Structure formats: structure tokens, C-alpha cells
Amino acid sequence: MIQKLATSEYELHDILKQRWSPRAFSNDAIRPDILWSVLEAARWSPSGGNQQPWRFIVTQKGEEAYENLLGILTGNNLKWAGQAPVLILTVAKLVSDSGRPNRHAYYDLGQAVAHLTVQAGVHGVYVHQMGGYDQDKARELFDVPEGFDTVTVLALGYGGDVTSLPEDLQERELLPRVRKPFAEFVYADKFGTPLQLDVTAPDSTGIR
């Protein structure tokens, strides 16, 4: 298993620095207590009005549901996702408990998955999120009712051998991780104006 640490410009927690989305997974199963720990993190993530609009359909290798979910993946996902011991279909509840549309449902689901991903990292479990799957078939196969929308598929597992992947994916697996510079997405005053912060300035306590 290779490690691809983030080359951060500023201090970053090791769990976040080590987080990335591999395609090569080992055959090692995830223990039930660890899987519940990962889902616990999602359960305690914040949400608008505490609506908690996330739903997770968890499937494990060897189950029919796993094969069903694996079978509706598309593109390159089909080449590697079957190595992961756990596949999860994420679902957002689009209507609030009061019956009104919940425009923050996708945002809140994303927060829950982010918390899940960080907790997974605590246990040495990697998460690879996928948008490439057949949504219509997912709704049919997993009996997703109206008012809910399937959003992503998550592959969870421990890191594996890169050589287990097809050659084209091996090359992609070894590419360095890159991110946009702050100036492209962190603004001040108005949209498009890069934020400028003097990191050498003293804080409110006068300590540099």
C-alpha cells in the first residue's frame, strides 16, 4: 500500500494529511465494531435543524446486495471497486419533517460522509467516493422511496497492492495529489477577491 500525504502549506492533522481515495484495496474485512464506529461519526455530524437527512445502505462482500450495488457501477469504477470489502449507497432525504423541501439535504449528507471519512482514517480504513453508477437501477434495486435521492457510492477498505489494478489505473494511482491554490477558492470582501492574511502578525494575546 502506498501513502500519498497531502503537501499542505499550513498545519494539517495527520488523519487529514493521510486521507486520499485509493482504488487498490486489500481483501481484509472491516470488523463490525470498526464499521459501526465509522457510521457513528456520520450519525453525530451536524445538520440544518437537526434533520439528519442522510441514509446509508451498507453492503458487504459476499452479500447479494453487494453484488447488486457493484453491478450498477459505471466506467472505471467497475475495474476496481469489487476489491473493497464494503460498498455503501448514500441517500439524501429531500423533504424536511415539516413536509417542506430541504435544500440543505445534499450539503448535510456531504458533511456526514466527511465525518465518516475522517473516522475511517482513525482506523486505517480508506474511503473512495463514486458518482458513477446507475441511479435509476439503484432506486429500483434498493427500494428507495419518493422524497429520497441516491447520491453516491462509497467503497471502504484497507489499502491494497497497486499491482492488483489494471495498468491504466496503476498509473493514475501513482500520480501525485494536487489541489487548487487558495486564491482560486478563498475570497475576501467579494467573490473573486483572494483573501490575504498575514501569518506573521501577532494574535490577540500578542504571541506570534
VMD Tcl script that draws the C-alpha trace (Angstrom):
set ca {
  {0.00 0.00 0.00}
  {1.37 3.37 -0.96}
  {0.91 6.53 1.08}
  {0.16 9.83 -0.63}
  {0.45 12.52 2.02}
  {-1.00 15.95 1.31}
  {1.70 18.57 0.81}
  {-0.08 21.20 2.88}
  {1.09 24.79 3.06}
  {-0.14 25.13 6.64}
  {-0.61 22.82 9.62}
  {-2.90 19.89 8.93}
  {-3.88 16.98 11.17}
  {-2.18 13.72 10.25}
  {-5.54 11.99 9.66}
  {-6.44 14.63 7.06}
  {-2.95 14.64 5.57}
  {-3.10 10.87 5.05}
  {-6.61 10.84 3.60}
  {-6.86 10.05 -0.09}
  {-9.02 7.92 -2.35}
  {-7.21 4.73 -3.42}
  {-8.55 2.21 -5.90}
  {-6.41 -0.67 -4.68}
  {-7.94 -2.39 -1.64}
  {-6.86 -5.46 0.30}
  {-9.10 -8.47 0.91}
  {-9.18 -7.79 4.67}
  {-12.69 -7.45 6.05}
  {-13.65 -4.50 8.23}
  {-14.56 -5.61 11.74}
  {-18.18 -4.85 12.74}
  {-17.12 -2.62 15.65}
  {-14.94 -0.54 13.34}
  {-17.70 -0.24 10.75}
  {-20.13 0.89 13.46}
  {-17.54 3.40 14.70}
  {-17.30 4.87 11.19}
  {-21.10 5.10 10.94}
  {-21.26 6.61 14.44}
  {-19.20 9.53 13.19}
  {-21.75 10.14 10.43}
  {-24.56 9.93 12.96}
  {-23.10 12.76 15.03}
  {-22.36 15.16 12.19}
  {-24.23 18.49 12.10}
  {-27.32 19.16 10.01}
  {-29.74 22.01 9.39}
  {-32.49 21.96 12.01}
  {-31.02 18.65 13.22}
  {-32.98 16.94 10.43}
  {-30.22 14.38 9.84}
  {-31.33 13.77 6.24}
  {-28.70 11.13 5.46}
  {-29.37 7.46 4.87}
  {-26.75 4.74 4.25}
  {-27.40 1.35 2.65}
  {-24.43 -0.75 3.74}
  {-23.42 -3.84 1.76}
  {-20.56 -6.26 2.43}
  {-18.71 -8.58 0.10}
  {-20.40 -11.95 -0.12}
  {-23.90 -10.49 0.13}
  {-26.37 -10.30 -2.73}
  {-26.88 -6.60 -2.02}
  {-23.14 -6.02 -2.50}
  {-23.21 -7.70 -5.90}
  {-26.28 -5.66 -6.85}
  {-24.58 -2.41 -5.95}
  {-21.32 -3.41 -7.60}
  {-23.23 -4.35 -10.76}
  {-24.69 -0.88 -11.30}
  {-21.38 0.99 -11.09}
  {-20.21 2.56 -14.34}
  {-16.96 3.45 -16.09}
  {-13.63 2.73 -14.43}
  {-15.35 2.05 -11.13}
  {-16.16 -1.43 -12.41}
  {-12.45 -2.21 -12.75}
  {-11.54 -1.83 -9.09}
  {-14.48 -1.33 -6.71}
  {-15.05 -5.07 -6.32}
  {-11.83 -5.25 -4.27}
  {-13.35 -3.20 -1.45}
  {-14.97 -5.24 1.34}
  {-17.75 -2.69 1.90}
  {-19.84 -0.66 -0.53}
  {-22.32 1.93 0.75}
  {-25.08 3.67 -1.18}
  {-25.67 7.17 0.21}
  {-29.16 8.66 0.13}
  {-30.48 12.14 0.92}
  {-33.95 12.83 2.32}
  {-35.14 15.84 0.31}
  {-38.20 16.75 2.39}
  {-37.97 18.01 5.96}
  {-40.03 16.58 8.81}
  {-42.43 19.51 8.37}
  {-43.06 18.48 4.75}
  {-41.15 21.35 3.17}
  {-38.27 20.88 0.72}
  {-34.92 20.61 2.50}
  {-32.49 22.49 0.29}
  {-29.60 21.61 2.61}
  {-30.10 17.85 2.40}
  {-27.22 17.23 0.00}
  {-24.94 19.51 2.00}
  {-25.78 17.71 5.22}
  {-25.25 14.29 3.64}
  {-21.86 15.52 2.43}
  {-20.98 16.58 5.97}
  {-21.98 13.17 7.30}
  {-19.79 11.44 4.71}
  {-16.89 13.76 5.58}
  {-17.17 12.83 9.25}
  {-17.42 9.16 8.28}
  {-14.29 9.50 6.16}
  {-12.25 11.09 8.94}
  {-13.30 8.43 11.47}
  {-12.45 5.74 8.94}
  {-8.96 7.23 8.75}
  {-8.59 6.85 12.51}
  {-8.95 3.09 11.98}
  {-6.70 2.97 8.93}
  {-9.71 2.48 6.63}
  {-9.79 4.32 3.32}
  {-12.91 5.68 1.61}
  {-13.28 6.19 -2.14}
  {-16.41 8.10 -3.15}
  {-18.02 7.46 -6.53}
  {-20.64 9.29 -8.54}
  {-20.52 6.86 -11.45}
  {-23.47 4.49 -11.07}
  {-26.97 3.98 -12.48}
  {-29.29 6.00 -10.23}
  {-32.49 4.55 -11.66}
  {-31.34 0.99 -11.04}
  {-30.13 1.92 -7.55}
  {-33.58 3.26 -6.67}
  {-35.22 0.11 -8.01}
  {-32.84 -2.44 -6.50}
  {-32.78 -0.88 -3.05}
  {-36.42 0.23 -2.81}
  {-35.58 3.90 -2.33}
  {-38.90 5.74 -1.84}
  {-40.07 9.05 -3.28}
  {-38.71 12.07 -1.46}
  {-35.27 10.49 -1.24}
  {-32.42 10.74 -3.75}
  {-29.48 8.37 -4.17}
  {-26.29 10.42 -4.31}
  {-23.01 8.46 -4.23}
  {-21.48 5.04 -3.65}
  {-18.68 4.70 -1.09}
  {-16.02 1.99 -1.21}
  {-14.44 1.27 2.18}
  {-11.45 -0.90 2.93}
  {-7.79 -1.18 3.83}
  {-5.11 -0.25 1.35}
  {-4.02 -2.91 -1.11}
  {-1.37 -3.66 -3.70}
  {-1.29 -1.23 -6.61}
  {-0.26 -4.02 -8.97}
  {-3.69 -5.61 -8.46}
  {-5.13 -2.87 -10.67}
  {-5.22 -2.72 -14.47}
  {-2.21 -0.90 -15.93}
  {-4.05 2.31 -16.76}
  {-5.33 2.59 -13.19}
  {-1.92 1.76 -11.74}
  {-0.57 4.85 -13.47}
  {-3.37 7.01 -12.09}
  {-2.88 5.54 -8.61}
  {0.72 6.70 -8.57}
  {0.09 10.25 -9.76}
  {0.87 12.97 -7.19}
  {-2.05 14.60 -5.39}
  {-2.75 18.19 -6.38}
  {-5.06 20.94 -5.14}
  {-6.06 24.36 -6.39}
  {-4.26 27.31 -4.78}
  {-6.16 29.23 -2.08}
  {-6.55 32.24 -4.37}
  {-8.90 30.26 -6.60}
  {-11.46 29.48 -3.90}
  {-10.90 31.53 -0.72}
  {-12.17 35.08 -1.09}
  {-12.43 38.28 0.94}
  {-14.94 41.14 0.62}
  {-16.48 39.81 -2.59}
  {-16.44 36.87 -4.97}
  {-13.13 36.52 -6.77}
  {-11.04 38.70 -4.45}
  {-8.42 36.45 -2.84}
  {-8.21 36.53 0.94}
  {-4.99 37.99 2.30}
  {-3.93 37.02 5.82}
  {-0.62 38.00 7.41}
  {0.51 34.84 9.18}
  {3.39 36.75 10.80}
  {1.04 39.17 12.59}
  {0.60 38.65 16.38}
  {-2.65 37.15 17.59}
  {-4.89 38.76 20.17}
  {-2.63 37.61 23.00}
  {0.41 39.21 21.41}
  {2.03 35.81 20.87}
  {3.41 35.18 17.41}
}
mol new
graphics top color blue
foreach p $ca { graphics top sphere $p radius 0.5 }
foreach p [lrange $ca 0 end-1] q [lrange $ca 1 end] { graphics top cylinder $p $q radius 0.2 }
display resetview
